[in-house]
């Protein structure tokens, strides 16, 4: 991939997340040694691309109950009051506040809300390209990542390990692979 020093030319207007080609995922450690990956199956999002890309706006909503790691017991625990408490908080949301381009990576600053706790987070996003599908629909591809401390959002459940450390890592990596399409 070629790195550019100026922002890519992207058509302005409203774009939506293409659910068939987007994955909103996360990684946490179990027993301090194993990466556990998961994602949300239910999500929607819009990106309003402005002439000045720094003035663009992003809004994404995740269905909290759609969290999945491939293990039913773990998924049930993540949906419980120990973590997302989906019976009381049905959504996780992100709303951008500021977007900057440093010549290679977009810094997307915004507010992440989990369980009615809103805290700032910065996503590092990379533009992967634009292409038209065989039916004439334009697509924009991107990847984005961030790290967060889950305790900052009130997700404090854990078990101390006898040999030191914790059952579930405090740090969680967010990984997004996505495509945008015109609605």
C-alpha positions as CSV (number, residue, x, y, z in Angstrom):
1,X,0.0,0.0,0.0
2,X,1.3,3.5,-0.9
3,X,1.3,6.1,1.8
4,X,0.1,9.5,0.8
5,X,0.9,12.8,2.4
6,X,-2.5,14.4,1.6
7,X,-6.0,13.4,2.4
8,X,-7.6,11.0,-0.2
9,X,-10.3,12.4,-2.4
10,X,-13.5,10.9,-1.1
11,X,-16.9,11.9,-2.5
12,X,-18.9,14.0,0.0
13,X,-22.3,13.1,1.3
14,X,-23.9,10.5,3.5
15,X,-22.4,6.9,3.6
16,X,-23.6,4.0,5.7
17,X,-21.7,1.0,7.0
18,X,-22.1,-2.0,4.7
19,X,-23.0,-4.8,7.2
20,X,-21.9,-7.6,4.9
21,X,-18.4,-6.2,4.7
22,X,-17.8,-4.6,8.1
23,X,-16.6,-6.2,11.3
24,X,-16.6,-4.4,14.6
25,X,-14.4,-6.4,16.9
26,X,-12.5,-6.5,20.1
27,X,-9.7,-8.4,21.8
28,X,-9.2,-9.0,25.5
29,X,-6.9,-11.4,27.3
30,X,-8.0,-14.4,29.3
31,X,-5.8,-15.6,32.2
32,X,-3.3,-12.9,31.1
33,X,-2.0,-15.3,28.4
34,X,-4.7,-15.9,25.7
35,X,-6.3,-13.4,23.3
36,X,-10.0,-13.8,23.1
37,X,-11.6,-12.2,20.1
38,X,-15.2,-11.1,19.7
39,X,-17.4,-8.9,17.7
40,X,-20.9,-7.4,17.4
41,X,-23.3,-8.8,14.8
42,X,-25.9,-6.0,15.1
43,X,-24.7,-2.5,14.2
44,X,-25.5,0.5,12.1
45,X,-23.5,3.6,11.3
46,X,-23.4,6.7,9.1
47,X,-20.6,8.8,8.0
48,X,-21.3,12.3,6.7
49,X,-18.3,13.3,4.6
50,X,-17.8,17.0,4.3
51,X,-15.9,19.0,1.7
52,X,-13.4,19.7,4.5
53,X,-12.8,16.1,5.7
54,X,-12.0,17.3,9.2
55,X,-15.6,18.5,9.5
56,X,-17.0,15.1,8.6
57,X,-19.2,13.3,11.2
58,X,-19.4,9.6,12.3
59,X,-22.2,7.9,14.3
60,X,-22.2,4.2,15.1
61,X,-24.6,2.2,17.2
62,X,-23.9,-1.4,18.3
63,X,-26.6,-3.8,19.6
64,X,-25.1,-4.8,22.9
65,X,-26.9,-8.2,23.0
66,X,-25.3,-9.1,19.7
67,X,-21.8,-9.5,21.3
68,X,-20.3,-12.8,20.3
69,X,-17.0,-14.6,21.0
70,X,-18.1,-18.0,19.7
71,X,-18.5,-19.4,23.2
72,X,-22.1,-19.3,24.5
73,X,-21.3,-19.2,28.3
74,X,-18.8,-16.4,27.8
75,X,-21.2,-14.5,25.6
76,X,-23.9,-14.9,28.2
77,X,-21.5,-13.5,30.9
78,X,-20.6,-10.6,28.7
79,X,-24.3,-9.7,28.3
80,X,-24.9,-10.0,32.0
81,X,-24.8,-7.1,34.6
82,X,-21.1,-8.0,35.2
83,X,-20.3,-6.5,31.8
84,X,-22.6,-4.9,29.3
85,X,-25.9,-5.5,31.2
86,X,-27.9,-5.7,28.0
87,X,-31.3,-5.9,29.8
88,X,-30.7,-2.3,31.0
89,X,-28.4,-0.9,28.3
90,X,-29.3,-2.2,24.9
91,X,-26.8,-0.1,22.9
92,X,-23.1,0.9,22.7
93,X,-22.6,4.0,20.7
94,X,-19.8,6.2,19.2
95,X,-20.2,9.8,18.0
96,X,-17.2,11.6,16.5
97,X,-16.2,15.1,17.7
98,X,-13.0,15.8,15.7
99,X,-11.3,14.2,12.7
100,X,-7.6,14.9,11.8
101,X,-5.3,13.6,9.1
102,X,-1.6,13.4,9.9
103,X,-0.4,12.4,6.4
104,X,-1.0,8.6,6.8
105,X,-3.5,8.0,9.6
106,X,-6.8,9.6,10.5
107,X,-7.3,10.4,14.2
108,X,-11.0,10.2,14.9
109,X,-11.8,11.6,18.3
110,X,-15.2,10.9,19.7
111,X,-17.4,9.8,22.6
112,X,-17.9,6.1,23.3
113,X,-20.9,5.3,25.5
114,X,-21.2,1.9,27.3
115,X,-23.8,1.4,30.0
116,X,-24.7,5.1,30.0
117,X,-21.0,6.0,30.7
118,X,-19.6,8.3,28.0
119,X,-15.9,8.8,27.7
120,X,-13.6,10.1,25.0
121,X,-11.7,7.7,22.8
122,X,-9.5,8.2,19.7
123,X,-9.5,5.8,16.8
124,X,-6.6,5.5,14.5
125,X,-8.1,4.9,11.1
126,X,-6.5,4.1,7.8
127,X,-8.2,4.7,4.4
128,X,-7.9,1.4,2.4
129,X,-9.4,2.6,-0.8
130,X,-12.5,3.3,-2.9
131,X,-13.9,0.9,-5.5
132,X,-17.1,0.4,-7.4
133,X,-18.8,-3.0,-7.3
134,X,-20.2,-4.8,-10.4
135,X,-23.6,-3.1,-9.9
136,X,-22.2,0.4,-9.9
137,X,-22.2,1.0,-6.2
138,X,-19.3,3.0,-4.7
139,X,-17.6,1.6,-1.6
140,X,-15.0,3.1,0.7
141,X,-12.9,0.8,2.8
142,X,-11.1,1.6,6.1
143,X,-9.6,0.0,9.1
144,X,-9.6,1.5,12.6
145,X,-8.3,0.6,16.0
146,X,-8.0,1.9,19.5
147,X,-7.2,0.6,23.0
148,X,-9.3,1.3,26.0
149,X,-9.4,0.4,29.7
150,X,-12.8,-1.2,30.3
151,X,-12.9,0.0,33.9
152,X,-13.2,3.6,32.6
153,X,-16.7,2.6,31.5
154,X,-17.6,0.8,34.7
155,X,-16.8,-2.7,33.5
156,X,-15.0,-3.7,36.6
157,X,-15.9,-7.4,37.1
158,X,-12.8,-9.5,37.5
159,X,-11.2,-12.3,39.5
160,X,-7.6,-12.1,40.8
161,X,-5.5,-15.1,39.8
162,X,-3.6,-17.0,42.5
163,X,-0.3,-16.5,40.7
164,X,-0.9,-12.8,40.1
165,X,-2.8,-10.9,37.4
166,X,-6.4,-11.1,36.5
167,X,-8.8,-13.5,34.8
168,X,-9.8,-10.8,32.2
169,X,-7.5,-8.1,31.0
170,X,-8.3,-4.5,31.9
171,X,-7.2,-3.4,28.5
172,X,-9.3,-4.1,25.5
173,X,-8.3,-3.6,21.8
174,X,-10.9,-2.4,19.4
175,X,-10.5,-3.5,15.8
176,X,-12.8,-2.4,13.0
177,X,-12.6,-3.5,9.3
178,X,-15.2,-1.7,7.4
179,X,-16.8,-0.6,4.2
180,X,-19.1,2.3,3.5
181,X,-21.7,2.5,0.8
182,X,-24.2,5.1,-0.3
183,X,-27.7,4.5,1.2
